[in-house]
């Protein structure tokens, strides 16, 4: 104890306090856990029980960053995640040494041509360059990484006007789309204003693409970047409802008069949830409540389906009325449950000559800001099965030529998009790829309003981390690299345009190595 005597009294007291405090804290927790009645493990094993719960709580992060290999992890593994992050940040999708795909597993492959197309043979509009920003790595050491951002003019990879995909060609105001991919439905409320604004500005800069508002209604943040917009109408009628909850034709006309709004989409279902949407009350700010015409800070549950229709005849009448009032294309968003569902829809279109201008088919593997595990896992067919059933049904009843199909469901890379286009889609919609491009780290807290990246939250403090001026370029870069990749794959398949993918361009290899053409 001689060393204590050489210290000042204050210093000695501080050292003793630091020694005693951890011991007293552990003793307090031990006695507290022994007496509590909620957790049996803590009651029987107070100290070990605490360690168990800490490991359980940090388990997802430990697996994601330390224990899962590059091809493990759900809903996206590390490789898939990087294929969305790196193109957006560095405007580059080049890899080294080879693919990490397990080629022994069953899967789809794109048939390469014996004689591929040259770049100058491609049907593409690259005339007006896009001014964007990318990061360049200066040094990448073990404990430090230096990089700088630079401006770079980039090819837009647009479809030429004569190859544009036209939604509602017979409408008063058809929608001509010159990008084969756009942003799938994500509502303001599910995502915060900074994320929506960055998406709008990034998509607007890329030109040719579109963004879908989701069922939460159209906001000023969607309009911030001048992007083309598909305004979705959900069963809650948010953005299109009166204070009594009825559909407002005046609000429809108001949206239709906006030049940015190119089409309307009636949401019948979503892949991850066969029911109306849900938003926690903590996310429903006064601004969001005003857009949706609901009470602020109150949880929102949309009805399972619309009250305005209950079968195909009443649905088609509702579609026709919206088309007449707006003069713009009207589509429906569906999830296919089986062949019978697809054929009933196509058959009624054939019999009546009525129906939507486009169908957004969402796969059961689609994502959601908030849903139930049982619905997300087992209700509704995955996209690739559903897409073929729908395409076949529309062809069987001779209505395929008057309708366009937009596909969505974990389509995050150009090769996946090419396979879906070959299966029958005319266009592709992406949601989580765009979320990741604006900063999502897959924390899986979308439903809690505590998204650490500031993406799926309306909390002002958390949103400060998402800088619109920086993230908008990542959105633009993600779109440009996706479009470039589609043209690159088309050239490898011997096609001068990705609009020409058909089923015979894709083969399926089973686990025994047997190959079957998709057609």
N, C-alpha and C positions, 0 to 999 in steps of 0.2 A: 504493500500500500504506500511505499515511500514515494512512488511516482505521482500519486494523487496529491501528496503534500506539496509537491513542487508546482502544482497547477493552481491557478486562481480558484477561489471557491465557486465562482460562476461557471467556469469551464468544467470543473469536477461535477457539479450538479447536472450540467447539460449531458455529460457522458453517461452518468448514471441513469438519467431520464431516457436516453436513447436505448440503453440496454433493457430497462424495465418495461418500456412501452410495448414493444412487440410481444413480450411474454404476457403482459396483462391483457393485450388484445386477443391473443390466442386463447387465454384462459376464459375471457368473457364470451367468445364465440363458442367455446366448448360447453360452458354452462348453459348458454342460451339455446344452443341446438339440442342439448339433452332434454330441455324442458318443452320445446316446441312440439306440436302435435301434427303438423302438416306433412312432414317428410320422414318416412321410416328410416331411410338410410342415414340421414343426419342425426336422428335420435339415437341410433345404435352405434354409429361410427362418426362422431362429429368432425374430426379432423380429416380422415380419409374421405368422408362424404363431401366435404368442401372441395377437396382436390378433384373428386370425380365430377362434380358439377362444373368446375372451372374448365376441365378438359372437354366436357360435353359442349359447353358454350363456345369454346374456341375451335372445336372440331372442324366445322366447315372451312374456316380460314386455313387451318393447318393442312387439311387435305388439298385444298385448292392450290396452295403455294409450295407445299413441301412434299406431300406423299403421293398425290395423283400424278401419273405420268402424262406425257403430252397428249395422249389420245384417250385418257379417262376423263370423267367429270360430265355432269349433266346440268342444265340443258345443253351447254356447249362445252367441249373440252378446251384445253389450252391452245391447241393448234387452231381450232375453229375461231376462238376468240381473237388470236393474233391475226388471222386472215381478215378480220374486220377492223382491228385497231391500226395495224401497220400501213395499209393503203391510205387510210384517212390522214395519218400523221406524216408519212413520208412520200406519199403519192407513188408508191412502188410495191409490187407484189412478187418480186423476184426472190427465189429461194436458192439455197446451195446444197449440193451433195445428193439430193433426191427426195422423193416423197416419203412421208411417214405413214401413208395409208397401208392398212393390212390387206395386201392383194390376195390373201388366201380366203378372206371373207367374201360372202356373196354381195353383189352390188351392181350398180348401173355404170356403163362405160359408153363414151361417145366414140362413134366409129370414125377413125381418121381416114382421109382419102388418100389414094395412091398418088394423086396429082393435086396438090393443095393450091389455094388461091394466093396470088401475090397481093401485097398491100394496095398497089395501084388499081387492082381489079375489083376492090371492094366498093359496094354501093354505100357510101358514107358521106356525110356532110361535115367536113373539118375546116370549113372556110373561116369562121369567126372564132378565134382562140378565146379561151376562158382565162382571165387573170386570177390566179389563186396563190396561196402560200403553202410552202412545205418546209419540213424540218430537214436539216442536213447534219449528220453526225460528224463532229470534229475529232473527238477522242472518246474511246469507250474502254476505260480501265476498270480494274476490280472495284475500286472504292470511289471512282468518280466517272462522270459522263458529261461531256460537253457537246452541245449542239446549238445551232443557230437557225433562225427561220429566214427564208428567202422567198421573194416573189418570183413566180415562174408562169409564163404563158403556156397553156396546155390545150391539147386538142380536145374538142367537145364530144366527139364520137356520137353525133346525132344521126338519126335516120333522115335521108333526103325527103323533101316534102312529098314526092310522088310515092314514097314507101311508108308514109305516116299511117299509124293505126287510127282509124276513125271510129269514135264512139257516137252512135246516133246519127248516121249519115242523112237520115230523112228528117231530123229535127230542124227547128228554125235556127238553132245555134249548135251545130255539131262540134265535138271536141276532137281536134286533131293532135295526136300524141306522137312526138318524135323521139321519145326515149322509151325503150322497152321495159324500163323499171322505174318505180316511184315508191313513195313512202306509204306504207299501209296505215290503217286507222289507229291513231293514238290521240286521246282526248286531252284538251287542256283541263287539268284537274288531276288526271292520272299522271301527267307530266307537268312540270312547272313552267312558268312563263319564259324563263331563260332558255330552257330546252326547246320549247316550241318556237321561240324567236330564232334561235340558232338554226333549227331545221328549216324554217321558212326562208331565211336568208341564204343558207347553203344551197338549198334546192333551187331557189330563184337564180343564184349565180350560175349554176350548172346548166340552166335552160333545158327545156324539153320535157323535164320530169314533172311530177305532181306530188302533192301531199293530201292525204285524207284526214279530215278533221276528227274522225272518231265520233262517237255518239254524244260527246259533251258539248257540241255546238261550235259555231264559228266565232273566233275571238280576234281582237286586233293583233294579237301576237302571230296568228296564222297569216295575217295579211302583211306583216312587217317586211317580208322580203320580196313581195310581188310574185310569189310562186303560183302556178296553176293549182286549183283546189277542187277536190271532190268533197262536197259537203254531205256528211253522213247524217241520216235521220234514224235514230234509234227508237226503241219502244217507249222510252221516257219522253220523247219528242223535244229534247233539250235544244234550245235555240229556235224551235218551231212551235212552241206551245203557248197557250194563253195562261193567265194566272190560275184558271180553273183546271188546267191540264188537258185542254182540247187542242187539236191541231189548228194552227193559225195559217191561213192562206195568205194573209197580208205579210207575215214574216217570211214565208216562202218567196213571195214576189220580191221582197226587199233583198233577200240573198241572191236571187236570180239576176237582179239588176247589177250586181257587182261583176266587174269584168274578170276578176280573178277566179270567180266560181264558174267552173266549166261543166260540172255535172252534179247529180244528186244520187246518193246510194241509200237504199232502204235496208237496214241491218235486220235480217231475220235471225241470224245466229252467228256465233263466233266459235272458232275451233276449240279454244280453251274453256269455253263456258256456254253451255246450251241454255242460257237464261239471260235475263237482263243484266246490265252492268251494275257494279257496286263501287262506291267511292266513300271512304271513311270521312266522318264529319270534320276531322282535323284538317282535311285537305280542302274543304268547301269554304274558301274565302268569300268575302263579300262580292268581289269581282266575279268569281266563278258562279256564285249563287245568282247574280244578276243576269249573267249570260244564259244560265239554265232556267231562270225564273223559278227558283226554289229558295227555301230558307237557308241562310248561311250557317256554317258550323254544324250542320245536321247531316248524318249519313244518308246517302242516296242509294236506293235500290230500284232499278228500273223494272217494270213488269216483265214477266217471262216472254210475252209477245205483245204485239200491237192490239189495241181495242178497235182500230179502224177497219180491220179485215180479219177473216177467220178461215178462208179457203182460197183456192186459186182464182175463182171468179171475182171475189171481192178484192183480192190483192191486185189483180190485173186492172181492175177499175180504178183503184187508188193510184197505181203507176201511171195510167193514162191521164188522170186528172192532174197529177203533178207535172207531167210532160206538157200538157196544154197550158197550165198556169205559168210555167217557167220558160218554155221554149227550148229547154236544154235536155241532154240525155239523162235517163233515169235507169239505174241498175239496182240489183239486189245482192246482198251478201248472204251466202248460204254455207251450210256444212252438209255434205252428202252422207247419208246414213246407209245407203245401199242402192242397188240398181233400180229398184222399184220407184224410189223417190225421184231419181234423175229422169226416168222415163215418164212419170206422171207430169212433171214440169214440162218436158219437151212435147209431150202429147197434147197438153192443153194449149201450148203456144201454136202448135200446128192446126188444131181445130178452130181456134178463135182468130188467128192472125194477130193476136195481141201479145204483150209481154214486155220484158225489160230490154234495154239497149245493150246491157252488159251484165254479166254475172261474175261477182267476186266469190270464188270458191276458196274457203279457208280450211286447211287441214286440221285434224285433231291435235297435231303437235304444236299448234300455234301458241303464242304467249298471251299473257294478260297481266294487267296491274294488280288484279285481285280476282280470285276465283276459288272454287272448291276442288280438293284433291281428286275426289271421285269423278267429277266431271272432266277435269283436265286429263286424267289417265285413260278413261275407258269409253267416253261418249263421242261418237263421230269418227269417220274414217280418216286415216292419214291422207295427206294431200295427193301423193302419187297414185294411190288407188282411186280416190274420189275424182280426180281430174280425168282419168281415162273413162270412168263410168259416165261422167257428165258429157264429155266430148262425144262418146259413142252414142249416147241417147239423143243428143242434138242432131247428129248426123242421121241416125235411124229415122227420125221424124222430119227430116229435111228442113230444119230451121237453123242449122249451124251457120249458114252464110249471112244471116241477118243479126247475129249476136256475137259479141266479143267476150272472151273469158279472161278474167284477171285472177292469177293464182297467188296464194300466200301460204306460208307455213315453213319456217326455218330455211328460207332460200337466202343464203348469205354470201355466196361466192358465185363467180361467173359460170363455173361448170354446173353447179346445181341449177342455176337459172336456165342454162341451155337445155338440160335434161327435161325440165318442166315445160319449156317452150316446145320441145319435140313431142311431149305427151299431149299437147293440145292447147296449151295456154297461148293467148295472144300478147298478154302483158304480165308483168310480175310485180307484186307488191312486197315490200320488206319493212318490218317494224323493228325487231331487235338489232338488226345490223345498223340501223340509223341511231338507235339508242346508244349502242356501244361507240359509235363514231362521235357522239357528243359527250362521252365520258363514263357511261355505265360500266361498272366493274363486276356485275352479276352478284351483288350482295344479297339479292332475293328479299329485299325489304320494300318492294314497290307498294305493298298494301299498308305500310305502317306510317308513311309520311316521314321516315327517317333515312331516306336514301343518302348515303354518305357522299355520293358524287354530285348531289344537287340536281339529278335528272328527274326521278320519279317522286318529286316532293314539291309542295307549295310553301314550305318553310323558308322565309326570306334569308335566314342565317345560312342554311345549308345551300341555298341557291347561289350564294355569293361565290362559291367555289367554281361555278360554271360560267366562264367568261365567254359571252356571245361572240365577241370580236375574234376570239381564237378558235372556238369550236365550229363556227360556220364554215371555215375553210376545210375542216376535216370532213364535214358533211359533203361539201362539193367534191373533194378528192375521192371520197368513197364512191360517189356516183360515177365519176369519170373513170376510175379504175375498173369498176364493174362493167361499164359500157365498153371500154376498150377490151376487156377480157372476153366479152361476148363476141365481138368482131374477130378476135384472135382465134377463138374456138371455132367460129363459123368458117374461117379461112382454112383451119386444119381439117375440117370436115368436107372441104371442097365447095363451100357455099360462099357466095359473094355478099350475103346478108344474113344476120341471125334471125330475120323474119321468116327464113325459109327452112328452119328446122322442122323435120317430120319424124314420125316414129321410127322409120327405118334407119335413122341416123344414130339410134341408141340401141345397145344390146344389154342383156342382163346375164351376168355370169354367176352361176350358183357355186356353192361351197366345194363341189366336185370338179369345177372347171368347165362345166357344160355351158354353152353360150346359146341364148335365145334372142332373136331380134324382137324389139318391142312391138313391131306390127304383126 
